[in-house]
Amino acid sequence: MFRLRRLILRLVTSSWSVSRLRYRLHGIRLAGKSTDLLWYFAFGANMHEHAFIQRRGMRPREWRVGRLKGYRLRFNLEGRPIGKAAPANIAPDANDEVWGVLYLITQAAMLRLDASEGVPGRRYRHLWAEVEDSDGERLTAMTYITEGKERDGNPSLRYITLLREGARAHGLPIHYIRFLESVKHAE
């Protein structure tokens, strides 16, 4: 059953017209063409090359360090195994900021990324926000957000290692890398 669902999802995401209909059924409007470019802001495992390029098959046109003001990084989602992993999420917080990687991708690539993140569906949803790159240029970017649990959990060691290594590889600020290093992982 899982393989059949994956095959159907792959077929749907390969057709822009069918995807537009599927998203419309979920109350989301896809505008433009599949080849149009957009900025995607990654703050979790997608900062890591293995997760984003190798595992998810993304081919960004370019990347930049980015900062999302007015949000904070949280680990308030239920991961697998339950109770031993908490994936990253963001939550509004006027006094905080989240650092990550801005990737320039096509809308077609966004559909594939959405499929891997459970969008549209019950998990994440798109958040369009202003993200500042390391040169101070403000860009409109898409990222993911969802309602999480009230209390944060602990990410798995494997997961937080992806964030730390991705942050280092992309040259995120040292204070943010130290913050990621201070996050305790699940036992």
C-alpha positions as CSV (number, residue, x, y, z in Angstrom):
1,M,0.0,0.0,0.0
2,F,2.8,2.4,0.9
3,R,4.6,1.8,-2.4
4,L,1.4,2.4,-4.4
5,R,0.8,5.6,-2.5
6,R,4.4,6.7,-3.3
7,L,4.0,5.9,-6.9
8,I,0.8,7.8,-7.2
9,L,2.4,10.8,-5.4
10,R,5.4,10.7,-7.8
11,L,3.0,10.7,-10.8
12,V,1.0,13.6,-9.4
13,T,4.1,15.7,-8.6
14,S,5.5,15.1,-12.1
15,S,2.5,16.9,-13.6
16,W,2.1,20.6,-12.9
17,S,-1.6,20.6,-14.0
18,V,-2.5,17.7,-11.8
19,S,-0.5,19.1,-8.9
20,R,-2.3,22.5,-9.2
21,L,-5.6,20.6,-8.9
22,R,-4.4,18.5,-5.9
23,Y,-3.2,21.7,-4.1
24,R,-6.5,23.5,-4.9
25,L,-8.4,20.7,-3.2
26,H,-6.3,21.5,-0.1
27,G,-7.0,25.2,-0.4
28,I,-3.6,26.1,-1.7
29,R,-3.1,28.0,-4.9
30,L,-0.1,27.2,-7.2
31,A,0.6,30.2,-9.4
32,G,2.9,30.5,-12.4
33,K,4.8,27.8,-14.2
34,S,6.7,24.7,-13.0
35,T,9.9,26.3,-14.2
36,D,9.5,29.5,-12.2
37,L,12.1,30.0,-9.6
38,L,11.6,30.6,-5.9
39,W,13.7,30.8,-2.7
40,Y,13.3,28.1,-0.2
41,F,14.6,28.6,3.4
42,A,15.9,25.5,5.0
43,F,16.4,25.5,8.8
44,G,16.4,21.8,9.6
45,A,17.9,18.7,8.0
46,N,17.6,20.2,4.5
47,M,20.6,22.4,5.4
48,H,22.7,19.3,5.0
49,E,23.8,18.4,1.5
50,H,23.2,14.7,2.0
51,A,19.5,15.3,3.0
52,F,18.7,18.0,0.5
53,I,20.7,17.1,-2.6
54,Q,21.5,13.4,-2.4
55,R,18.4,12.0,-0.5
56,R,15.7,14.4,-1.8
57,G,17.3,14.9,-5.2
58,M,17.2,18.7,-5.2
59,R,19.4,20.7,-7.6
60,P,19.3,24.3,-6.4
61,R,20.5,26.9,-8.8
62,E,22.3,28.7,-6.0
63,W,22.3,29.0,-2.2
64,R,22.9,31.7,0.4
65,V,23.0,31.9,4.1
66,G,19.7,33.3,5.4
67,R,18.2,34.7,8.5
68,L,14.5,34.7,9.4
69,K,13.7,37.3,12.0
70,G,10.7,37.0,14.3
71,Y,10.8,33.2,14.6
72,R,12.7,30.7,16.8
73,L,13.8,27.2,16.2
74,R,11.8,24.5,18.0
75,F,11.9,20.8,18.3
76,N,8.3,20.3,19.2
77,L,7.2,17.7,16.6
78,E,6.8,14.0,17.2
79,G,9.3,12.1,15.2
80,R,10.2,8.4,14.8
81,P,10.8,6.5,17.0
82,I,8.1,8.2,19.1
83,G,9.6,9.9,22.1
84,K,13.2,9.5,20.8
85,A,13.2,12.1,18.0
86,A,11.8,15.6,17.6
87,P,12.2,17.2,14.2
88,A,12.8,20.9,13.7
89,N,10.0,23.4,13.4
90,I,9.7,27.2,13.7
91,A,7.4,29.3,15.9
92,P,6.7,33.0,15.9
93,D,8.9,34.9,18.5
94,A,9.4,38.6,18.0
95,N,12.7,38.6,19.9
96,D,14.4,35.7,18.1
97,E,15.7,34.6,14.7
98,V,16.4,31.4,12.9
99,W,19.4,31.0,10.7
100,G,19.5,28.6,7.7
101,V,20.1,28.2,4.0
102,L,18.3,29.8,1.2
103,Y,18.1,27.6,-1.9
104,L,16.9,28.9,-5.3
105,I,14.8,26.1,-6.8
106,T,12.0,25.7,-9.4
107,Q,8.4,25.3,-8.5
108,A,8.6,21.7,-9.8
109,A,11.4,21.0,-7.3
110,M,9.2,22.6,-4.6
111,L,6.5,20.0,-5.4
112,R,9.0,17.1,-4.9
113,L,10.2,18.7,-1.7
114,D,6.6,19.2,-0.5
115,A,5.9,15.5,-1.1
116,S,8.9,14.6,1.1
117,E,7.7,17.0,3.8
118,G,4.0,15.9,3.7
119,V,2.6,19.0,2.0
120,P,-0.2,19.4,1.4
121,G,-1.5,17.4,4.3
122,R,-1.5,17.2,8.0
123,R,2.1,18.0,8.8
124,Y,3.9,21.1,7.5
125,R,2.4,23.9,5.5
126,H,4.0,26.7,3.5
127,L,5.0,29.9,5.1
128,W,6.0,32.7,2.8
129,A,8.3,35.1,4.7
130,E,10.9,37.8,4.3
131,V,14.3,36.3,4.8
132,E,17.5,38.3,4.8
133,D,20.6,36.9,3.2
134,S,24.2,37.4,4.5
135,D,24.5,40.6,2.4
136,G,21.4,42.1,4.0
137,E,19.3,41.6,0.8
138,R,15.7,40.8,1.7
139,L,14.1,37.9,-0.2
140,T,10.7,36.4,-0.2
141,A,11.1,32.8,0.6
142,M,9.0,29.7,1.2
143,T,9.7,27.6,4.3
144,Y,7.7,25.1,6.3
145,I,5.8,25.5,9.6
146,T,3.3,23.6,11.6
147,E,1.5,23.5,14.9
148,G,3.7,21.6,17.3
149,K,3.4,20.4,20.8
150,E,3.5,22.9,23.6
151,R,6.8,21.5,25.0
152,D,9.9,20.8,23.0
153,G,11.5,17.4,22.9
154,N,14.9,16.3,21.9
155,P,16.1,15.6,18.4
156,S,17.9,12.3,17.7
157,L,21.6,12.5,17.6
158,R,21.5,11.7,13.8
159,Y,19.1,14.5,13.2
160,I,20.8,17.2,15.2
161,T,24.1,16.2,13.6
162,L,22.6,16.9,10.2
163,L,21.7,20.4,11.3
164,R,25.1,21.1,12.9
165,E,27.1,19.8,9.9
166,G,24.8,21.6,7.4
167,A,25.2,24.9,9.4
168,R,29.0,24.5,9.4
169,A,29.2,23.6,5.7
170,H,27.2,26.6,4.7
171,G,29.1,29.0,6.9
172,L,26.2,30.0,9.3
173,P,27.3,32.4,12.1
174,I,29.4,30.8,14.8
175,H,26.9,31.9,17.6
176,Y,24.2,29.9,15.8
177,I,26.4,26.9,15.4
178,R,27.2,27.0,19.1
179,F,23.4,27.2,19.8
180,L,22.9,24.1,17.7
181,E,25.8,22.4,19.5
182,S,24.0,23.2,22.8
183,V,20.8,21.3,21.8
184,K,20.6,18.1,23.8
185,H,19.8,15.0,21.7
186,A,17.5,12.2,22.7
187,E,19.0,9.2,24.5
